[in-house]
Amino acid sequence: MLMTTTNSLQGREIADYKGIVTGEAILGANIFKDLFAGIRDIVGGRSGAYEEELQRARQIAMDEMQARAANLGANAVIGVDIDYETVGQNGSMLMVSATGTAVVVH
């Protein structure tokens, strides 16, 4: 399935709009990962453990959005937007949401 942040696909005609589709992923922060990230995983101001969690959450949200589009009979999602939020008590959880428009392209 094609996915793009743009509102069109170059060289492709949008034949049908199926609707807005979303995907979400909420991941709890592991207290031990949080504790040790500051000690062993920060190199040059970056935390590999956090980056891996962000990548995993983003992939889950995009896969879910893509599956919902396919269920509507779409073969592409345009206008994809990805948002990151912390939720829960003291921001203890990470939420990633992906939203786009499911379409059929030729």
C-alpha positions in Angstrom: 0.0 0.0 0.0 1.2 3.5 -0.9 1.4 6.0 2.0 2.5 9.6 1.6 2.3 12.9 3.5 1.3 14.7 0.4 -2.3 15.1 -0.7 -1.8 13.5 -4.1 0.4 10.9 -5.8 2.4 12.1 -8.8 1.4 10.3 -11.9 -1.6 8.6 -10.2 -5.2 9.5 -10.3 -7.3 9.3 -7.2 -10.5 7.4 -8.2 -12.3 7.2 -4.8 -12.0 8.7 -1.4 -12.7 6.1 1.3 -12.4 8.3 4.4 -10.1 9.2 7.2 -8.2 6.4 8.8 -6.2 6.4 12.0 -3.8 4.2 13.9 -2.7 4.5 17.5 -0.1 3.0 19.7 0.3 3.6 23.4 3.3 2.2 25.1 4.1 2.3 28.8 7.5 3.4 29.8 9.6 0.7 31.5 10.9 2.1 34.8 14.2 0.2 34.5 14.7 1.4 31.0 14.0 5.0 32.2 16.4 4.6 35.1 19.3 3.1 33.1 18.8 5.2 29.9 20.4 8.1 31.7 23.4 6.1 32.8 24.3 3.8 29.9 22.4 4.8 26.8 22.8 8.6 26.3 25.5 9.3 23.8 25.8 12.8 22.4 22.4 13.8 23.9 20.5 10.9 22.3 19.0 7.8 24.0 18.9 4.7 21.8 16.4 3.1 24.1 13.9 5.9 23.7 14.5 6.1 20.0 13.8 2.4 19.6 10.5 2.8 21.5 9.5 5.8 19.3 10.2 3.8 16.2 8.3 0.8 17.5 5.3 2.9 18.4 5.3 4.7 15.1 5.4 1.5 13.2 2.5 0.0 15.2 0.4 3.2 14.5 1.2 3.2 10.8 0.5 -0.6 10.4 -2.9 -0.1 12.2 -3.8 2.9 9.9 -2.8 0.9 6.8 -4.9 -2.1 7.9 -7.9 0.1 8.4 -7.4 1.6 5.0 -7.2 -1.8 3.4 -10.4 -2.9 5.2 -12.1 0.1 3.4 -10.9 -1.1 0.0 -8.2 1.5 -0.3 -4.8 1.0 -1.9 -3.2 4.2 -0.7 -3.2 6.6 2.2 -2.5 10.3 1.5 -2.0 13.3 3.8 -0.4 11.1 6.5 0.3 13.0 9.7 2.1 11.5 12.7 1.7 12.9 16.2 3.5 12.1 19.5 2.1 12.8 22.9 2.8 11.7 26.5 -0.2 10.5 28.4 -0.9 9.0 31.8 0.2 10.0 35.2 3.3 12.2 35.0 3.6 11.5 31.3 4.4 7.8 32.0 3.1 6.6 28.6 3.9 7.4 25.0 1.1 7.7 22.5 1.8 7.9 18.7 -1.1 8.5 16.4 -1.1 8.3 12.6 -3.9 9.8 10.5 -4.5 10.0 6.8 -7.1 9.7 4.0 -7.7 6.3 2.6 -8.1 6.4 -1.2 -8.2 4.2 -4.3 -5.6 5.3 -6.9 -5.1 4.2 -10.5 
